[in-house]
Structure formats: structure tokens, C-alpha cells
Amino acid sequence: MSNGELLQIEPVEITFTFELKKQISCSLQLSNKSDDYVAFKVKTTNPKKYCVRPNTGIVMPRSTCEVTVTMQAQKEAPPDMQCKDKFLLQSVIVSPRTTAKDITPEMFNKESGNHVEEVKLRVAYVLPKPPSPVREGSEEGSSPRASISENGAEFHNASRTYAEPQDNSSETKALILKLSEEKKSAIQQNNKLQQELELLRRESSKRRGGIPFMYVIIVGLVGLLLGYLLKKT
């Protein structure tokens, strides 16, 4: 705990559990153990990197206030996980009628004769704790196919052979080609029969006669066969 005359700050170091591409927050607790109303303001050497809520406020007598410091997501880690950023917490005694909206920058101006207390806070990065190792096979319901040695922490997986899936693309292409040729042949035969039928109709109308009944049956059967082949393809 950093002990100042006006406010006590805990913790004394702003610590972030550093993770890449992740927004991280930590909290500071400001304690006012006096009978005065204390206004505070938080500053940092890298304002684009951090967000502080609230960055100004009033701590009433014998009370505490929590400040949340949020570090924006970082794309890369600093060398040796060392951070040179710093924070400055300024505090000053104000009248009991002062509210957070009444706080102005001039209140923290020492040149105006104000008694301003300043506490500097360092920033530290720590790595996240690794997950606790789980002993596979030690609990009920765990798979007996995996084991872990007592000393070497070496996992052994049960051997299992996986066959590569067969490539059926060549057979599929051959079947599609065959069906396409059959379809093309059936269409050509149908067109030929349609032409012959049209020719017979013309000759029949000239002779004022009719088309032989057996030929009509044959043409109908060919049409049914063609329909079946088209549905099949």
C-alpha cells in the first residue's frame, strides 16, 4: 500500500496479466482515512494505451473509491516483458460541497498555491499462470488409452492405424461420361424419329391417309425409353 498524506493507494504497482490481442483491466483502491474531502486526478505517460475510469473524482472522508485501469489490446509484447509506462495520482483537499463535476485542472496546479499530493505508480506485466496438469487415466471414466509417467510427464497414446480414404473421383467421372454419352445418343435418336414422324405425317396428309398404327406404337415406346434415360441421368 502506498501511503500518502491524503490518499492511500492499493496496490502500489499497476499489474497486468499480459496476453496478446486482449484487453486487460486491473483495479486500484483509493482510501481516504481523514476527515477531509479529497479530489483526485489520474494521469499517465501513455494516454493512448490506457483507459482510466474514473480518471477524476471525490473520495469522501473515511471512505474508499475504486479506479479501474484498462490496457488496450497489444499486438506484441515488450522486450523482456518490461514496461516503462507510469501513472501519476494527484490529490488535493476540497470543500465538502465539491462534486466530481466541479473538478477542474486548476485544482491540481501547484503554481496556484494549492497543496497537491502526487504519487507515482509503476506498471508491471506478469505472464498468465499455466493450466494445472491433469493426470489422465487417474479418474473414473477417463480413457484407458492414454497414460502419463510419474516422473517424465510423458503421454503415451494408444496406437491406431487410419487408412487413407479411397479416391473415387476417376470412377465417378467415368460413370458420368458414360451416362452423358447415352443421353446424347438417346436425344439424337429421338430427333431422328421426330423427323421421320413429321415426314410420314406430311406424306399422309398428301395421300389423305393415316399413319400405320404399329409405327405410332414404336414411336411411343421410344419416347418412354428416352424419358427413362433422361430421368436416370
Secondary structure, 3 states (H helix, E strand, C coil): CEECCCCEEECCEEEEECCCCCCEEEEEEEEECCCCEEEEEEEECCCCCEEEECCEEEECCCEEEEEEEEECCCCCCCHHHCCCCEEEEEEEEECCCCCHHHCCHHHHCHHHCCCCEEEEEEEEEECCCCCCCCCCCCCCCCCCCEEECCCCCCEEECCCCCCCCCCCHHHHHHHHHHHHHHHHHHHHHHHHHHHHHHHHHHHHHHHCCCCCHHHHHHHHHHHHHHHHHHHHC
